[in-house]
């Protein structure tokens, strides 16, 4: 039965979470094993798997690294997990490890115990652990997972960097525009109107634009937000809309190319790791279909898997789905012909990683002057529209 509990740790801090237990007494004993003092617990009606919070990637990296060191030293899995449970400080992950220890004590394997915690261990993670158990190379698989998780962490940071920097500059541009249109231009507009002369067209347009911002600022702010939220909900609910949106993202100038490279880099790295661990090509492709995060590319991988199942080789299948450039196809062909497909896939992942870093740096180098130019155009328009009439009056006075 699944219980929602409230407990206190050794530092006196309250901890809330969920844990599987036979009854409240069993729950109290399990919490005691992870150094938590039971306060209260209530059954969760829906039951099912443990619904712990998301475990951060750095915690998973440390978990894989330490478990790899322990298993390579000959320490039994159960003892290694117990030591890790007692040494980590993350409360949700401590819960997960406690549940895994209970499952393994009940006769399950490590991969079967991880299967009960899908929010912590994804399909790729569990498939690799299962392959390591089957081949007797669990330490090697854990080392590969450490490298892969570090790479994913770096890739996520690069993707965030690609999105956050333009978003920050865009917010700055919007704030500057609002300041000028709502505060600065109306102050100058009163002075210009009192001059009593015919205003040029650019000044009339500026003043009309400023009036729109002053009178309908709430529409300018909230309508785009409502439209964006509505589109987001529609895309999440409608599979056709999701497909069009994912295809559109890949076609955005500059950014779309980088997103495609990031996705294919993730696919190549995970696929190489799965294949090197002894998982068949078709199973490896099927596993990676759910981690690419883009419907269009996932459909391409599904087609590739079907072609390979029908008897085509890997290179021909990847070439037919038109996702990879000729250079990558050539690398795969050489690797397949020489029996080193896993090494070829690792080289493909390295190729994309390096390409992604260089592309992000180039785009960021372009974004800053582009945003500066936009602000400069707006400021130039305001200055010409405001100073133009004043200059005309001064010229008339001189004559």
DRENMIPA-462010 format. One record per residue (C-alpha): residue number from 1; residue in one letter; x, y negated, z. Coordinates in Angstrom, 2 decimals. Layout:
@k NUM; r a; u X; v Y; w Z;
...
This chain:
@k 1; r x; u 0.00; v 0.00; w 0.00;
@k 2; r x; u 1.18; v -3.51; w -0.77;
@k 3; r x; u 1.28; v -5.95; w 2.17;
@k 4; r x; u 1.71; v -9.71; w 2.23;
@k 5; r x; u 3.78; v -10.48; w 5.30;
@k 6; r x; u 5.09; v -13.36; w 7.35;
@k 7; r x; u 8.39; v -12.84; w 9.18;
@k 8; r x; u 11.33; v -14.69; w 10.72;
@k 9; r x; u 14.97; v -14.28; w 9.78;
@k 10; r x; u 18.01; v -14.36; w 12.07;
@k 11; r x; u 18.26; v -18.17; w 11.73;
@k 12; r x; u 14.66; v -18.72; w 12.86;
@k 13; r x; u 13.43; v -19.56; w 9.35;
@k 14; r x; u 9.96; v -18.38; w 8.27;
@k 15; r x; u 9.91; v -15.96; w 5.33;
@k 16; r x; u 6.79; v -15.05; w 3.34;
@k 17; r x; u 6.68; v -12.20; w 0.84;
@k 18; r x; u 5.19; v -8.88; w -0.20;
@k 19; r x; u 6.37; v -5.33; w 0.45;
@k 20; r x; u 5.16; v -1.78; w -0.06;
@k 21; r x; u 4.51; v 0.13; w 3.17;
@k 22; r x; u 2.32; v 2.95; w 4.47;
@k 23; r x; u 0.89; v 0.79; w 7.29;
@k 24; r x; u 1.73; v -2.19; w 9.47;
@k 25; r x; u 4.07; v -0.16; w 11.69;
@k 26; r x; u 5.94; v 1.06; w 8.62;
@k 27; r x; u 6.02; v -2.53; w 7.34;
@k 28; r x; u 7.55; v -3.75; w 10.60;
@k 29; r x; u 10.21; v -1.02; w 10.46;
@k 30; r x; u 11.10; v -1.87; w 6.85;
@k 31; r x; u 11.38; v -5.57; w 7.66;
@k 32; r x; u 13.58; v -4.73; w 10.63;
@k 33; r x; u 16.01; v -2.96; w 8.28;
@k 34; r x; u 16.56; v -6.21; w 6.38;
@k 35; r x; u 16.97; v -8.26; w 9.58;
@k 36; r x; u 13.48; v -9.80; w 9.55;
@k 37; r x; u 11.26; v -10.01; w 12.63;
@k 38; r x; u 7.67; v -9.11; w 11.74;
@k 39; r x; u 5.02; v -11.73; w 12.62;
@k 40; r x; u 1.92; v -10.68; w 10.70;
@k 41; r x; u 0.88; v -8.75; w 7.60;
@k 42; r x; u -2.25; v -8.29; w 5.51;
@k 43; r x; u -2.97; v -5.74; w 2.75;
@k 44; r x; u -3.04; v -7.10; w -0.79;
@k 45; r x; u -6.30; v -5.91; w -2.34;
@k 46; r x; u -5.04; v -5.60; w -5.90;
@k 47; r x; u -2.17; v -3.33; w -4.83;
@k 48; r x; u 0.35; v -2.12; w -7.40;
@k 49; r x; u 3.98; v -3.00; w -7.81;
@k 50; r x; u 5.80; v -5.34; w -5.53;
@k 51; r x; u 5.17; v -8.93; w -6.66;
@k 52; r x; u 8.33; v -10.61; w -5.46;
@k 53; r x; u 9.49; v -13.95; w -6.79;
@k 54; r x; u 11.88; v -14.34; w -9.65;
@k 55; r x; u 15.47; v -13.52; w -8.70;
@k 56; r x; u 18.01; v -16.06; w -10.03;
@k 57; r x; u 20.49; v -14.82; w -12.62;
@k 58; r x; u 23.57; v -15.57; w -10.42;
@k 59; r x; u 22.16; v -13.15; w -7.82;
@k 60; r x; u 21.85; v -10.45; w -10.49;
@k 61; r x; u 25.41; v -11.13; w -11.65;
@k 62; r x; u 26.74; v -10.69; w -8.10;
@k 63; r x; u 24.60; v -7.58; w -7.65;
@k 64; r x; u 25.94; v -5.91; w -10.82;
@k 65; r x; u 29.53; v -6.90; w -10.04;
@k 66; r x; u 29.51; v -5.56; w -6.49;
@k 67; r x; u 27.57; v -2.40; w -7.42;
@k 68; r x; u 30.06; v -1.77; w -10.24;
@k 69; r x; u 32.97; v -2.09; w -7.82;
@k 70; r x; u 31.31; v 0.22; w -5.28;
@k 71; r x; u 30.37; v 2.93; w -7.80;
@k 72; r x; u 33.80; v 2.78; w -9.45;
@k 73; r x; u 35.33; v 3.34; w -6.01;
@k 74; r x; u 33.19; v 6.45; w -5.52;
@k 75; r x; u 30.70; v 4.99; w -3.04;
@k 76; r x; u 27.25; v 6.70; w -3.39;
@k 77; r x; u 24.49; v 4.55; w -4.89;
@k 78; r x; u 22.35; v 4.66; w -1.75;
@k 79; r x; u 25.19; v 3.49; w 0.49;
@k 80; r x; u 26.19; v 0.81; w -2.01;
@k 81; r x; u 22.64; v -0.56; w -2.18;
@k 82; r x; u 22.40; v -0.55; w 1.62;
@k 83; r x; u 25.64; v -2.56; w 1.89;
@k 84; r x; u 24.39; v -5.01; w -0.75;
@k 85; r x; u 21.04; v -5.39; w 0.99;
@k 86; r x; u 22.78; v -6.27; w 4.23;
@k 87; r x; u 25.16; v -8.75; w 2.60;
@k 88; r x; u 22.91; v -10.87; w 0.36;
@k 89; r x; u 20.99; v -13.88; w 1.66;
@k 90; r x; u 18.32; v -14.27; w -1.02;
@k 91; r x; u 15.06; v -13.15; w 0.73;
@k 92; r x; u 13.20; v -11.94; w -2.40;
@k 93; r x; u 16.17; v -9.97; w -3.68;
@k 94; r x; u 16.74; v -8.49; w -0.22;
@k 95; r x; u 13.12; v -7.28; w -0.43;
@k 96; r x; u 13.70; v -5.75; w -3.84;
@k 97; r x; u 16.79; v -3.86; w -2.67;
@k 98; r x; u 14.95; v -2.61; w 0.41;
@k 99; r x; u 12.18; v -1.26; w -1.84;
@k 100; r x; u 14.73; v 0.37; w -4.15;
@k 101; r x; u 16.45; v 2.07; w -1.22;
@k 102; r x; u 13.10; v 3.48; w -0.08;
@k 103; r x; u 12.39; v 4.77; w -3.60;
@k 104; r x; u 15.81; v 6.41; w -3.98;
@k 105; r x; u 15.45; v 8.03; w -0.54;
@k 106; r x; u 12.18; v 9.40; w -1.87;
@k 107; r x; u 13.99; v 11.17; w -4.72;
@k 108; r x; u 13.93; v 8.60; w -7.54;
@k 109; r x; u 16.93; v 7.59; w -9.64;
@k 110; r x; u 18.35; v 4.07; w -9.71;
@k 111; r x; u 16.64; v 3.24; w -13.02;
@k 112; r x; u 13.31; v 4.63; w -11.78;
@k 113; r x; u 13.61; v 2.51; w -8.63;
@k 114; r x; u 14.32; v -0.58; w -10.74;
@k 115; r x; u 11.26; v 0.20; w -12.89;
@k 116; r x; u 9.08; v -0.66; w -9.89;
@k 117; r x; u 10.37; v -4.25; w -9.96;
@k 118; r x; u 9.73; v -5.55; w -13.51;
@k 119; r x; u 10.00; v -9.21; w -12.51;
@k 120; r x; u 13.57; v -8.65; w -11.35;
@k 121; r x; u 14.88; v -6.07; w -13.83;
@k 122; r x; u 13.78; v -6.40; w -17.46;
@k 123; r x; u 13.46; v -3.65; w -20.06;
@k 124; r x; u 17.02; v -4.11; w -21.36;
@k 125; r x; u 18.49; v -3.93; w -17.85;
@k 126; r x; u 16.62; v -0.72; w -17.00;
@k 127; r x; u 17.40; v 0.89; w -20.39;
@k 128; r x; u 21.12; v 0.28; w -19.87;
@k 129; r x; u 21.09; v 1.65; w -16.31;
@k 130; r x; u 19.23; v 4.74; w -17.53;
@k 131; r x; u 21.80; v 5.20; w -20.31;
@k 132; r x; u 24.62; v 4.86; w -17.76;
@k 133; r x; u 23.02; v 7.51; w -15.56;
@k 134; r x; u 22.55; v 9.88; w -18.52;
@k 135; r x; u 26.13; v 9.49; w -19.78;
@k 136; r x; u 27.79; v 9.32; w -16.34;
@k 137; r x; u 29.24; v 5.90; w -17.17;
@k 138; r x; u 27.27; v 3.74; w -14.73;
@k 139; r x; u 30.29; v 1.58; w -13.70;
@k 140; r x; u 30.99; v 0.77; w -17.37;
@k 141; r x; u 27.36; v -0.16; w -17.97;
@k 142; r x; u 27.33; v -2.38; w -14.88;
@k 143; r x; u 30.48; v -4.13; w -16.12;
@k 144; r x; u 28.77; v -4.72; w -19.47;
@k 145; r x; u 25.75; v -6.12; w -17.64;
@k 146; r x; u 27.96; v -8.54; w -15.70;
@k 147; r x; u 29.47; v -9.83; w -18.95;
@k 148; r x; u 26.06; v -10.01; w -20.61;
@k 149; r x; u 24.40; v -11.87; w -17.73;
@k 150; r x; u 27.26; v -14.38; w -17.60;
@k 151; r x; u 26.90; v -14.90; w -21.33;
@k 152; r x; u 23.12; v -15.34; w -20.99;
@k 153; r x; u 23.67; v -17.87; w -18.22;
@k 154; r x; u 26.05; v -19.84; w -20.43;
@k 155; r x; u 23.67; v -19.57; w -23.38;
@k 156; r x; u 20.75; v -20.81; w -21.24;
@k 157; r x; u 22.87; v -23.77; w -20.12;
@k 158; r x; u 23.69; v -24.61; w -23.74;
@k 159; r x; u 20.03; v -24.39; w -24.75;
@k 160; r x; u 19.01; v -26.59; w -21.83;
@k 161; r x; u 21.73; v -29.05; w -22.78;
@k 162; r x; u 20.41; v -29.16; w -26.34;
@k 163; r x; u 16.88; v -29.97; w -25.13;
@k 164; r x; u 17.48; v -32.16; w -22.08;
@k 165; r x; u 19.88; v -34.70; w -23.60;
@k 166; r x; u 17.59; v -35.77; w -26.48;
@k 167; r x; u 14.60; v -35.72; w -24.10;
@k 168; r x; u 16.41; v -38.07; w -21.70;
@k 169; r x; u 17.36; v -40.48; w -24.47;
@k 170; r x; u 13.81; v -40.32; w -25.85;
@k 171; r x; u 12.40; v -41.29; w -22.44;
@k 172; r x; u 14.82; v -44.23; w -22.27;
@k 173; r x; u 13.69; v -45.43; w -25.72;
@k 174; r x; u 10.01; v -45.15; w -24.74;
@k 175; r x; u 10.57; v -47.07; w -21.48;
@k 176; r x; u 12.47; v -49.83; w -23.26;
@k 177; r x; u 9.69; v -50.10; w -25.85;
@k 178; r x; u 6.98; v -50.29; w -23.16;
@k 179; r x; u 8.94; v -52.95; w -21.25;
@k 180; r x; u 9.28; v -55.16; w -24.32;
@k 181; r x; u 5.72; v -54.73; w -25.57;
@k 182; r x; u 3.95; v -55.06; w -22.20;
@k 183; r x; u 6.14; v -57.64; w -20.42;
@k 184; r x; u 8.67; v -59.38; w -22.66;
@k 185; r x; u 6.65; v -60.02; w -25.85;
@k 186; r x; u 3.50; v -61.38; w -24.09;
@k 187; r x; u 5.71; v -63.89; w -22.20;
@k 188; r x; u 7.18; v -65.15; w -25.47;
@k 189; r x; u 3.86; v -64.95; w -27.35;
@k 190; r x; u 2.30; v -67.70; w -25.23;
@k 191; r x; u 5.18; v -70.04; w -25.98;
@k 192; r x; u 5.07; v -69.28; w -29.72;
@k 193; r x; u 1.30; v -69.86; w -29.96;
@k 194; r x; u 1.62; v -73.27; w -28.27;
@k 195; r x; u 3.98; v -74.44; w -30.99;
@k 196; r x; u 0.93; v -74.90; w -33.23;
@k 197; r x; u 2.38; v -73.73; w -36.53;
@k 198; r x; u 1.59; v -70.94; w -38.96;
@k 199; r x; u 3.20; v -67.71; w -37.73;
@k 200; r x; u 5.05; v -65.40; w -40.10;
@k 201; r x; u 3.71; v -61.90; w -40.78;
@k 202; r x; u 6.32; v -60.07; w -38.68;
@k 203; r x; u 5.40; v -62.20; w -35.67;
@k 204; r x; u 1.68; v -61.50; w -36.11;
@k 205; r x; u 2.38; v -57.78; w -36.37;
@k 206; r x; u 4.55; v -57.86; w -33.23;
@k 207; r x; u 1.91; v -59.74; w -31.24;
@k 208; r x; u -0.84; v -57.36; w -32.43;
@k 209; r x; u 1.30; v -54.38; w -31.47;
@k 210; r x; u 1.95; v -55.91; w -28.06;
@k 211; r x; u -1.80; v -56.47; w -27.54;
@k 212; r x; u -2.44; v -52.80; w -28.28;
@k 213; r x; u 0.17; v -51.77; w -25.70;
@k 214; r x; u -1.24; v -54.18; w -23.09;
@k 215; r x; u -4.92; v -53.26; w -23.59;
@k 216; r x; u -4.63; v -49.56; w -24.38;
@k 217; r x; u -1.49; v -48.47; w -22.53;
@k 218; r x; u -3.39; v -45.62; w -20.84;
@k 219; r x; u -4.37; v -44.17; w -24.23;
@k 220; r x; u -0.80; v -44.45; w -25.51;
@k 221; r x; u 0.43; v -42.53; w -22.44;
@k 222; r x; u -2.29; v -39.96; w -21.82;
@k 223; r x; u -3.52; v -39.06; w -25.32;
@k 224; r x; u -0.15; v -37.55; w -26.38;
@k 225; r x; u 0.03; v -35.67; w -23.06;
@k 226; r x; u -3.50; v -34.25; w -23.50;
@k 227; r x; u -2.78; v -33.27; w -27.11;
@k 228; r x; u 0.52; v -31.61; w -26.10;
@k 229; r x; u -1.10; v -29.64; w -23.25;
@k 230; r x; u -3.99; v -28.62; w -25.53;
@k 231; r x; u -1.60; v -27.40; w -28.23;
@k 232; r x; u 0.46; v -25.52; w -25.64;
@k 233; r x; u -2.62; v -23.71; w -24.31;
@k 234; r x; u -3.84; v -22.97; w -27.85;
@k 235; r x; u -0.46; v -21.57; w -28.85;
@k 236; r x; u -0.34; v -19.34; w -25.77;
@k 237; r x; u -3.87; v -18.01; w -26.35;
@k 238; r x; u -3.82; v -17.68; w -30.15;
@k 239; r x; u -1.33; v -15.27; w -31.75;
@k 240; r x; u -1.65; v -16.89; w -35.20;
@k 241; r x; u -0.92; v -20.33; w -33.74;
@k 242; r x; u 2.06; v -18.90; w -31.84;
@k 243; r x; u 3.47; v -17.46; w -35.04;
@k 244; r x; u 3.13; v -20.77; w -36.91;
@k 245; r x; u 4.66; v -22.67; w -33.99;
@k 246; r x; u 7.63; v -20.30; w -33.73;
@k 247; r x; u 8.15; v -20.59; w -37.48;
@k 248; r x; u 7.94; v -24.38; w -37.25;
@k 249; r x; u 10.60; v -24.46; w -34.49;
@k 250; r x; u 13.02; v -22.63; w -36.77;
@k 251; r x; u 12.44; v -25.21; w -39.55;
@k 252; r x; u 13.09; v -28.35; w -37.47;
@k 253; r x; u 16.07; v -30.18; w -39.03;
@k 254; r x; u 19.33; v -29.51; w -37.17;
@k 255; r x; u 17.61; v -28.15; w -34.03;
@k 256; r x; u 15.88; v -25.26; w -35.81;
@k 257; r x; u 19.17; v -23.94; w -37.18;
@k 258; r x; u 20.70; v -23.98; w -33.70;
@k 259; r x; u 17.67; v -22.23; w -32.16;
@k 260; r x; u 17.91; v -19.50; w -34.80;
@k 261; r x; u 21.61; v -19.02; w -34.02;
@k 262; r x; u 20.91; v -18.86; w -30.26;
@k 263; r x; u 18.22; v -16.21; w -30.74;
@k 264; r x; u 20.32; v -14.11; w -33.12;
@k 265; r x; u 23.33; v -14.44; w -30.81;
@k 266; r x; u 21.21; v -13.11; w -27.93;
@k 267; r x; u 19.96; v -10.26; w -30.11;
@k 268; r x; u 23.43; v -9.29; w -31.37;
@k 269; r x; u 24.95; v -9.31; w -27.86;
@k 270; r x; u 22.17; v -7.21; w -26.29;
@k 271; r x; u 21.95; v -4.86; w -29.29;
@k 272; r x; u 25.73; v -4.25; w -29.19;
@k 273; r x; u 25.57; v -3.51; w -25.47;
@k 274; r x; u 22.67; v -1.07; w -25.87;
@k 275; r x; u 24.28; v 0.71; w -28.82;
@k 276; r x; u 27.66; v 0.96; w -27.09;
@k 277; r x; u 25.92; v 2.53; w -24.05;
@k 278; r x; u 24.70; v 5.45; w -26.16;
@k 279; r x; u 21.17; v 4.25; w -26.95;
@k 280; r x; u 20.04; v 5.04; w -30.51;
@k 281; r x; u 19.84; v 2.24; w -33.08;
@k 282; r x; u 16.06; v 2.42; w -33.41;
@k 283; r x; u 15.53; v 2.41; w -29.62;
@k 284; r x; u 18.01; v -0.46; w -29.25;
@k 285; r x; u 16.19; v -2.55; w -31.87;
@k 286; r x; u 12.84; v -1.75; w -30.25;
@k 287; r x; u 14.16; v -2.85; w -26.85;
@k 288; r x; u 15.56; v -6.14; w -28.20;
@k 289; r x; u 12.31; v -6.99; w -29.99;
@k 290; r x; u 10.83; v -8.19; w -26.69;
@k 291; r x; u 13.76; v -10.37; w -25.61;
@k 292; r x; u 14.28; v -12.59; w -28.67;
@k 293; r x; u 11.42; v -14.90; w -27.62;
@k 294; r x; u 10.33; v -15.78; w -31.17;
@k 295; r x; u 7.46; v -14.09; w -33.02;
@k 296; r x; u 8.91; v -14.65; w -36.51;
@k 297; r x; u 12.28; v -13.13; w -35.66;
@k 298; r x; u 10.63; v -10.32; w -33.68;
@k 299; r x; u 8.55; v -9.42; w -36.74;
@k 300; r x; u 11.75; v -9.31; w -38.79;
@k 301; r x; u 13.35; v -6.94; w -36.28;
@k 302; r x; u 10.25; v -4.73; w -36.34;
@k 303; r x; u 10.56; v -4.50; w -40.13;
@k 304; r x; u 14.26; v -3.68; w -39.80;
@k 305; r x; u 13.49; v -0.90; w -37.32;
@k 306; r x; u 10.91; v 0.55; w -39.70;
@k 307; r x; u 13.38; v 0.46; w -42.60;
@k 308; r x; u 16.05; v 2.24; w -40.51;
@k 309; r x; u 13.47; v 4.82; w -39.42;
@k 310; r x; u 12.66; v 5.37; w -43.12;
@k 311; r x; u 16.28; v 6.18; w -43.88;
@k 312; r x; u 17.98; v 2.87; w -44.74;
@k 313; r x; u 21.28; v 2.00; w -43.11;
@k 314; r x; u 21.59; v -0.85; w -40.62;
@k 315; r x; u 23.31; v -3.24; w -43.02;
@k 316; r x; u 20.70; v -2.83; w -45.76;
@k 317; r x; u 17.83; v -3.23; w -43.27;
@k 318; r x; u 19.27; v -6.43; w -41.77;
@k 319; r x; u 20.00; v -7.78; w -45.24;
@k 320; r x; u 16.40; v -7.19; w -46.38;
@k 321; r x; u 14.82; v -9.13; w -43.50;
@k 322; r x; u 16.79; v -12.29; w -44.44;
@k 323; r x; u 17.63; v -13.31; w -40.88;
@k 324; r x; u 21.42; v -13.06; w -41.02;
@k 325; r x; u 23.81; v -14.99; w -43.30;
@k 326; r x; u 26.02; v -13.11; w -45.82;
@k 327; r x; u 29.08; v -13.40; w -43.55;
@k 328; r x; u 27.32; v -11.50; w -40.75;
@k 329; r x; u 25.99; v -8.87; w -43.18;
@k 330; r x; u 29.52; v -8.31; w -44.45;
@k 331; r x; u 30.82; v -7.87; w -40.88;
@k 332; r x; u 28.07; v -5.32; w -40.18;
@k 333; r x; u 28.79; v -3.44; w -43.40;
@k 334; r x; u 32.49; v -3.12; w -42.53;
@k 335; r x; u 31.65; v -1.99; w -38.99;
@k 336; r x; u 29.13; v 0.58; w -40.20;
@k 337; r x; u 31.49; v 1.98; w -42.85;
@k 338; r x; u 34.35; v 2.33; w -40.36;
@k 339; r x; u 32.22; v 3.75; w -37.53;
@k 340; r x; u 32.70; v 0.64; w -35.38;
@k 341; r x; u 29.20; v -0.85; w -35.50;
@k 342; r x; u 29.25; v -1.78; w -31.81;
@k 343; r x; u 32.49; v -3.75; w -32.27;
@k 344; r x; u 31.06; v -5.41; w -35.37;
@k 345; r x; u 27.97; v -6.47; w -33.39;
@k 346; r x; u 30.16; v -7.87; w -30.61;
@k 347; r x; u 32.06; v -9.86; w -33.26;
@k 348; r x; u 28.73; v -11.12; w -34.62;
@k 349; r x; u 27.74; v -12.24; w -31.11;
@k 350; r x; u 31.09; v -14.03; w -30.67;
@k 351; r x; u 30.67; v -15.64; w -34.11;
@k 352; r x; u 27.23; v -16.99; w -33.18;
@k 353; r x; u 28.33; v -18.12; w -29.70;
@k 354; r x; u 31.13; v -20.20; w -31.13;
@k 355; r x; u 28.90; v -21.52; w -33.91;
@k 356; r x; u 26.19; v -22.50; w -31.39;
@k 357; r x; u 28.64; v -24.47; w -29.24;
@k 358; r x; u 30.01; v -26.34; w -32.23;
@k 359; r x; u 26.52; v -27.03; w -33.61;
@k 360; r x; u 25.26; v -28.38; w -30.27;
@k 361; r x; u 28.26; v -30.70; w -30.01;
@k 362; r x; u 27.63; v -31.98; w -33.56;
@k 363; r x; u 23.92; v -32.59; w -32.94;
@k 364; r x; u 24.61; v -34.40; w -29.68;
@k 365; r x; u 27.19; v -36.55; w -31.44;
@k 366; r x; u 24.48; v -37.50; w -33.94;
@k 367; r x; u 21.66; v -38.05; w -31.41;
@k 368; r x; u 23.34; v -40.83; w -29.44;
@k 369; r x; u 23.95; v -43.20; w -32.39;
@k 370; r x; u 20.49; v -42.33; w -33.78;
@k 371; r x; u 18.79; v -43.33; w -30.53;
@k 372; r x; u 20.96; v -46.45; w -30.32;
@k 373; r x; u 19.90; v -47.36; w -33.84;
@k 374; r x; u 16.20; v -46.93; w -32.97;
@k 375; r x; u 16.54; v -49.21; w -29.94;
@k 376; r x; u 18.52; v -51.68; w -32.09;
@k 377; r x; u 15.80; v -51.74; w -34.76;
@k 378; r x; u 13.09; v -52.42; w -32.15;
@k 379; r x; u 15.16; v -55.16; w -30.52;
@k 380; r x; u 16.01; v -56.65; w -33.91;
@k 381; r x; u 12.34; v -56.72; w -34.88;
@k 382; r x; u 11.43; v -58.46; w -31.62;
@k 383; r x; u 14.24; v -61.02; w -31.97;
@k 384; r x; u 13.41; v -61.87; w -35.59;
@k 385; r x; u 9.66; v -62.09; w -34.89;
@k 386; r x; u 10.19; v -64.32; w -31.84;
@k 387; r x; u 13.15; v -66.43; w -32.86;
@k 388; r x; u 11.98; v -66.93; w -36.48;
@k 389; r x; u 9.21; v -69.47; w -35.64;
@k 390; r x; u 11.48; v -71.24; w -33.13;
@k 391; r x; u 14.21; v -71.58; w -35.74;
@k 392; r x; u 11.67; v -73.00; w -38.23;
@k 393; r x; u 10.62; v -75.72; w -35.75;
@k 394; r x; u 14.24; v -76.66; w -35.04;
@k 395; r x; u 14.92; v -76.88; w -38.78;
@k 396; r x; u 11.89; v -79.18; w -39.28;
@k 397; r x; u 13.01; v -81.42; w -36.42;
@k 398; r x; u 16.45; v -81.84; w -38.00;
@k 399; r x; u 14.91; v -82.92; w -41.28;
